[in-house]
Amino acid sequence: MFIAPYACGAAWLSNAGTPDTADDEVIAFDITNSGLLSNRILAIHRAAGGQTWFGQIQVASEEASGVTRLVWEPGNAETARWTSWTAAGGLPSGAVQAVFGLPDGSAWVGTASGLTRVGPGQQEVSKVMNSSDGLPSDEITALVLTRTGRLYAGTSSGLGLVEPGASTASEVAGVDGAVSALVEDNAGAVWAATDKALFRILPNGRLEEYNTLNCPILSTVIKDLACDRDRGILYIGTDHGMWTVDLGGGLSGDGGSATLYPNPFHPGDGEVLGVAGLEDIPTEIRVFDLTGSLVYEFAAPDRDGIAWNGADMDGRPAPSGIYVVQIIQDGFEALTGLALVR
């Protein structure tokens, strides 16, 4: 894992998988021994493809800053390859406060002056968006890309949403205040922390609000959010300590508690069906209607790769109704019901 003490660059930490501190390893990176642009790092994200992204800011206008991608063999500094994008190369601003890396080596980048997409090529910058394109504010403070392809952009005055393939954004109604953190949970809901409250946006768009009056947290000054999707646990870092929320139904399991989510399933709202309660191994699903006819089947190399958009094998929308879903893994098979609603 990486940590970034402010103005001190970044440090990679490894405990070698043991509780013994004797085999711990630390590798420190800063502007003197790496491709980092600045030692002032505000955002770190490890992409599914293995790349690590660093969002950096400057204090003085003459200081270098931007976003930097690291590709390396973890623990071997000699293999590190660094690529950076700056305002001179097309970023809306050199002050990068949020980044979300993608498997292909590109990333969504949130700056003090707008949202953009960079990479995978060096200095490749595209899709610049700001408040004139529907975002609540030009200042982007947090980002999360959901498994359905929706990009949520936290700003200094609300939450924006960019639908897959869209060139404009919309504001998520009801999420008030400056957004400090975003995370997607194991059930596909998005949690947004603002200076007003903690919000949960369910896959069907319904909004839940949590504050000191209706939940146990002692403060809504939330610094960061994280979710252990395998175990179904949400972590909330506040100025009054760390809180955990057991969301139930983590993604991992032996199959005995296999669960479809969301259920009921509303594909017309942009939802994608997923499966929780399984081992993270190759998985196959088959969807049947109540006559026993096969509607859809799909195989994925891992649990998280399973997704269904509600279309049949010919790409036509499956009608509303009750379906039976067969879940198959090595040594395990289960049948479960699904309600599809359009």
C-alpha atoms as one frame of an Amber mdcrd trajectory, in Angstrom:
protein
   0.000   0.000   0.000   0.988   3.642  -0.491   0.695   6.468   2.014   1.383
  10.142   1.360   2.309  12.366   4.331   1.644  15.890   3.121   4.603  17.534
   1.351   6.761  14.416   1.853   6.093  12.469  -1.333   4.782   8.896  -1.081
   5.905   5.751   0.698   5.171   2.155  -0.290   4.665  -0.152   2.688   4.634
  -3.947   2.851   4.325  -6.241   5.870   5.157  -9.319   3.773   1.868 -10.829
   4.908   3.062 -11.444   8.465   2.542  -9.677  11.821   6.321  -9.682  12.402
   7.721  -6.190  11.870  11.205  -7.545  11.151  10.289  -8.320   7.546   8.445
  -5.048   6.880   9.608  -3.074   3.875   9.342   0.646   3.112  10.258   2.400
  -0.140  10.045   6.193  -0.156   9.502   8.201  -3.350   9.802  11.966  -3.794
  10.785  14.388  -6.528  14.488  13.565  -6.078  14.305   9.819  -6.783  11.149
   9.297  -8.869   8.975  10.710 -11.617   6.681  12.519  -9.199   6.037  16.149
 -10.123   5.503  17.347  -6.556   5.856  16.070  -3.009   2.388  17.447  -2.211
   0.120  14.463  -2.968  -3.622  14.771  -2.294  -4.944  11.665  -4.048  -3.787
   8.079  -4.629  -5.650   5.393  -6.544  -4.610   1.877  -7.530  -6.329   0.857
 -10.743  -7.629  -2.612 -11.524  -4.838  -2.926 -14.094  -2.186  -2.561 -11.383
  -1.140   1.033 -12.081  -0.931   3.488  -9.197  -1.988   7.102  -9.768  -0.910
  10.158  -7.768  -2.736  13.497  -7.814  -0.463  16.397  -6.868  -0.914  20.097
  -6.147   1.291  23.157  -6.021   1.438  25.958  -3.465   3.322  28.459  -5.620
   2.314  28.884  -9.265   5.841  28.121 -10.467   5.871  24.685  -8.803   5.296
  21.585 -10.935   2.152  19.559 -10.317  -0.403  17.383 -12.067  -1.148  13.669
 -12.147   1.408  10.855 -12.348   1.012   7.171 -13.223   3.353   4.537 -11.778
   3.768   1.117 -13.375   6.137  -1.183 -11.517   6.803  -4.530  -9.940   5.761
  -3.752  -6.348   8.790  -3.678  -4.090  11.309  -3.262  -6.920  12.021   0.442
  -7.436  14.282  -0.300 -10.408  11.263  -1.428 -12.454   9.326   1.816 -11.857
   8.072   3.630 -14.957   6.557   7.078 -14.367   4.297   9.057 -16.708   2.910
  12.508 -15.902   0.262  14.891 -17.208   0.334  18.614 -16.422  -1.607  21.805
 -17.124   0.890  22.617 -19.867  -0.092  19.302 -21.474  -3.837  19.926 -21.356
  -5.078  19.440 -17.785  -7.679  22.078 -16.790  -5.433  22.838 -13.794  -2.213
  21.535 -12.293  -3.950  21.147  -8.922  -5.177  17.529  -8.980  -7.371  16.659
  -6.003  -8.933  13.373  -7.188  -8.024  10.552  -9.560  -9.610   7.254 -10.560
  -7.432   4.941 -12.658  -8.814   2.518 -15.248  -7.499  -0.901 -16.342  -6.377
   0.334 -19.784  -3.871   2.783 -18.301  -6.089   5.855 -18.556  -7.695   7.728
 -15.657 -10.363  10.232 -14.737  -8.734  13.246 -13.108 -10.392  15.875 -10.946
  -8.690  19.259 -10.781  -9.424  22.631  -9.210 -10.740  23.796 -12.607 -12.614
  20.821 -13.991 -12.784  17.115 -14.772 -10.844  15.374 -17.523  -9.742  11.985
 -18.865  -6.037  11.329 -19.414  -4.054   8.554 -21.076  -3.293   5.900 -21.800
  -0.781   7.711 -24.005   1.600  10.266 -22.548   0.066  13.777 -22.497  -3.147
  12.383 -24.016  -5.987  14.475 -22.547  -9.659  14.321 -23.523 -13.218  14.981
 -22.297 -12.653  18.148 -20.295 -15.803  19.039 -18.301 -16.665  21.836 -15.882
 -19.697  23.644 -14.485 -20.744  24.765 -17.972 -21.193  21.069 -18.822 -23.512
  20.387 -15.873 -21.133  19.783 -12.965 -22.149  21.580  -9.745 -18.748  23.273
  -9.563 -15.446  23.459 -11.429 -13.559  22.253  -8.348 -13.486  18.435  -8.319
 -12.737  16.915  -4.919 -13.566  13.184  -5.208 -14.233  10.585  -7.921 -15.639
   7.072  -8.181 -16.459   5.030 -11.290 -19.088   2.375 -10.571 -19.209  -1.107
 -12.032 -22.123   0.089 -14.199 -19.863   2.719 -15.803 -21.362   5.730 -14.042
 -18.827   8.353 -13.005 -19.678  10.286  -9.826 -17.736  13.516  -9.387 -17.698
  15.162  -5.979 -17.264  18.911  -6.115 -16.948  21.821  -3.707 -20.708  22.412
  -3.955 -22.453  19.118  -4.666 -22.275  15.816  -6.525 -22.175  15.425 -10.298
 -22.926  12.354 -12.417 -21.584  11.479 -15.860 -23.464   8.637 -17.523 -21.532
   6.140 -19.706 -20.621   7.734 -23.032 -22.054  11.135 -22.100 -20.248  14.390
 -22.858 -22.166  16.349 -20.209 -22.958  15.855 -16.533 -25.985  16.213 -14.288
 -26.274  17.158 -10.622 -27.388  14.527  -8.102 -30.317  16.170  -6.344 -30.319
  16.117  -2.552 -26.568  15.730  -2.021 -25.708  19.082  -0.510 -22.386  20.598
   0.475 -18.744  20.063  -0.383 -18.007  16.412  -1.152 -14.932  15.053   0.644
 -15.055  11.344  -0.297 -16.842   8.808  -2.508 -16.909   5.005  -2.544 -18.985
   2.223  -4.125 -20.085  -0.549  -1.765 -20.532  -4.280  -2.292 -24.185  -3.864
  -3.328 -23.465  -1.250  -5.996 -24.576   1.745  -3.916 -22.446   4.902  -3.841
 -21.636   6.615  -0.531 -20.883  10.341  -0.593 -19.476  12.263   2.360 -20.129
  16.008   2.448 -19.730  18.717   5.059 -23.478  18.361   5.708 -24.080  14.600
   6.014 -23.245  11.113   4.752 -25.366  10.064   1.759 -26.037   6.691   0.184
 -27.215   6.599  -3.442 -28.819   3.228  -4.163 -28.591   1.651  -7.643 -32.210
   2.597  -8.313 -31.422   6.257  -7.563 -33.063   6.412  -4.131 -31.166   8.639
  -1.699 -30.532   7.979   2.004 -29.075  10.583   4.384 -27.185   9.856   7.620
 -26.086  12.398  10.219 -25.455  12.667  13.953 -29.194  12.643  14.633 -30.137
   9.363  12.932 -26.991   7.212  13.212 -24.209   6.593  15.790 -21.423   8.665
  14.187 -20.383  11.592  16.370 -19.374  13.921  13.551 -20.164  14.565   9.904
 -16.675  15.971   9.341 -15.714  12.948   7.249 -12.184  12.789   5.917 -12.386
   9.597   3.869 -14.459   6.516   3.014 -13.426   2.967   2.127 -15.294  -0.283
   1.589 -14.126  -3.864   2.068 -16.369  -5.249  -0.648 -15.442  -8.865   0.107
 -16.688  -8.571   3.689 -19.350  -5.912   3.162 -17.886  -3.392   5.613 -17.865
   0.380   5.138 -15.130   2.404   6.885 -15.811   6.037   7.766 -12.871   8.222
   8.825 -13.989  11.296  10.782 -12.443  13.948  13.004 -13.904  11.933  15.909
 -12.352   8.593  15.014 -12.949   5.667  12.652 -16.385   4.078  12.319 -17.385
   0.843  10.611 -20.736  -0.145   9.141 -21.599  -3.792   8.520 -23.460  -3.647
   5.220 -24.184  -7.378   5.190 -23.749  -9.726   2.266 -20.129  -9.092   1.319
 -18.990 -10.220  -2.103 -16.886 -13.115  -0.787 -18.198 -16.435   0.437 -18.382
 -20.148  -0.299 -21.547 -19.835  -2.379 -23.856 -20.944   0.400 -25.160 -17.380
   0.716 -25.026 -16.439  -2.982 -27.047 -13.275  -3.521 -28.108 -11.360  -6.616
 -28.000  -7.579  -6.397 -29.918  -5.435  -6.927 -33.072  -7.512  -6.560 -35.607
  -6.357  -7.759 -33.564  -5.516 -10.835 -34.397  -2.330 -12.826 -32.239  -2.520
 -15.987 -33.947   0.471 -17.559 -32.400   2.667 -14.847 -28.882   1.737 -15.980
 -28.428  -1.004 -13.382 -26.243  -4.052 -13.981 -26.943  -7.306 -12.149 -24.135
  -8.692  -9.966 -23.601 -11.702  -7.686 -22.282 -11.629  -4.108 -21.457 -14.353
  -1.578 -19.100 -16.245  -3.906 -15.440 -17.130  -4.057 -13.437 -14.897  -6.382
 -12.919 -17.602  -9.022 -14.281 -18.241 -12.557 -18.065 -17.949 -12.454 -20.896
 -18.691 -14.862 -24.517 -17.552 -14.721 -27.517 -18.704 -16.708 -30.844 -16.866
 -16.642 -34.058 -18.785 -17.364 -37.646 -17.634 -17.587 -40.395 -19.571 -15.808
 -40.968 -21.769 -18.885 -37.399 -23.036 -18.549 -36.158 -21.226 -21.664 -32.616
 -19.903 -21.555 -32.672 -16.103 -21.688 -29.005 -15.285 -21.096 -25.743 -16.941
 -20.146 -22.334 -15.530 -19.374 -18.987 -16.744 -18.040 -16.356 -14.549 -16.384
 -12.816 -15.223 -15.110 -13.739 -13.942 -11.634 -16.696 -13.039  -9.433 -16.606
  -9.305 -10.150 -16.737  -9.915 -13.904 -20.300 -11.213 -13.717 -22.779  -8.613
 -14.956 -26.093  -8.612 -16.829 -27.770  -5.566 -18.317 -31.188  -7.195 -18.692
 -30.909  -8.093 -22.391 -31.418 -11.577 -23.847 -28.916 -13.461 -26.002 -30.061
 -11.489 -29.070 -29.628  -8.138 -27.333 -33.350  -7.525 -26.861 -34.615  -6.254
 -23.472 -35.946  -9.126 -21.375 -39.512  -8.355 -20.236 -40.557  -7.724 -16.658
 -41.163 -10.872 -14.669 -39.700 -13.541 -12.415 -36.565 -15.341 -13.573 -34.464
 -18.202 -12.242 -30.697 -17.615 -12.172 -28.298 -20.560 -12.117 -24.901 -19.742
 -10.579 -22.021 -22.119 -11.351 -18.508 -22.257  -9.899 -16.016 -25.082  -9.530
 -17.677 -27.592  -7.194 -20.703 -25.369  -6.569 -24.063 -24.742  -8.205 -27.078
 -22.774  -6.969 -30.468 -21.573  -8.199 -31.972 -18.291  -7.020 -34.932 -16.138
  -8.001 -34.806 -12.693  -9.589 -37.510 -10.091 -10.131 -36.907  -7.959 -13.247
 -38.906  -4.721 -13.356 -39.107  -2.265 -16.259
